[in-house]
Amino acid sequence: TAQDSWWWRWYATKMDVSALPTLSTLRIPTLAIWGADDVLVPADTSREAFVAARAALQLPADRVLFIAGASH
């Protein structure tokens, strides 16, 4: 079946990845963009995680942008 193919086995290893550890150490201004109507990962939840990960760096140039009407 398709789920037994090499592609699905490889893809499964990419599904549980978090950018937060990297975001917490990245020392350049960062732009985070989300669809405001994301049904998979609510935009507010993503923003809160981004802001928390970046808080210790205190980079005033960081920006969060929501695209109205856009989903995941």
C-alpha positions as CSV (number, residue, x, y, z in Angstrom):
1,T,0.0,0.0,0.0
2,A,1.0,3.6,-0.3
3,Q,1.5,3.9,3.5
4,D,4.1,1.2,3.3
5,S,6.2,3.0,0.7
6,W,9.6,4.4,1.5
7,W,8.2,8.0,1.2
8,W,5.7,7.5,4.0
9,R,8.3,6.0,6.3
10,W,10.6,8.9,5.6
11,Y,7.8,11.5,6.0
12,A,6.8,10.1,9.4
13,T,10.3,11.0,10.7
14,K,9.7,14.6,9.7
15,M,6.3,15.0,11.3
16,D,7.4,15.6,14.9
17,V,9.8,18.5,14.5
18,S,9.8,21.7,16.6
19,A,11.4,24.9,15.5
20,L,11.3,26.3,19.0
21,P,14.7,25.3,20.2
22,T,16.3,26.9,17.1
23,L,14.1,30.0,17.4
24,S,15.3,30.5,21.0
25,T,18.9,30.8,19.9
26,L,18.6,32.5,16.5
27,R,20.1,36.0,17.0
28,I,18.7,37.7,14.0
29,P,15.4,39.6,13.5
30,T,12.8,37.0,12.6
31,L,9.5,37.2,10.8
32,A,6.8,34.7,11.7
33,I,3.9,34.3,9.4
34,W,0.7,32.3,10.0
35,G,-2.7,32.0,8.4
36,A,-5.2,33.6,10.7
37,D,-7.7,30.9,10.0
38,D,-5.4,27.9,10.4
39,V,-7.6,24.9,11.6
40,L,-4.6,22.6,12.2
41,V,-2.6,24.9,14.5
42,P,-4.4,27.9,15.8
43,A,-2.6,31.1,15.0
44,D,-2.8,32.5,18.6
45,T,-1.1,29.3,19.9
46,S,1.7,29.6,17.4
47,R,2.2,33.3,18.2
48,E,2.4,32.5,21.9
49,A,5.0,29.8,21.4
50,F,7.0,32.0,19.1
51,V,7.0,35.0,21.5
52,A,7.9,32.7,24.4
53,A,10.8,31.1,22.5
54,R,12.1,34.5,21.5
55,A,11.6,36.4,24.8
56,A,15.0,35.9,26.3
57,L,16.7,37.4,23.2
58,Q,14.8,40.7,23.4
59,L,15.1,41.5,19.7
60,P,12.7,44.4,19.0
61,A,12.9,43.8,15.2
62,D,11.0,40.4,15.5
63,R,7.7,40.5,13.8
64,V,4.5,38.3,13.8
65,L,2.2,38.5,10.8
66,F,-1.2,36.9,10.4
67,I,-2.7,36.6,6.9
68,A,-6.4,37.1,7.1
69,G,-8.5,34.3,5.5
70,A,-5.5,32.0,5.1
71,S,-5.2,28.6,6.6
72,H,-2.3,26.2,7.2
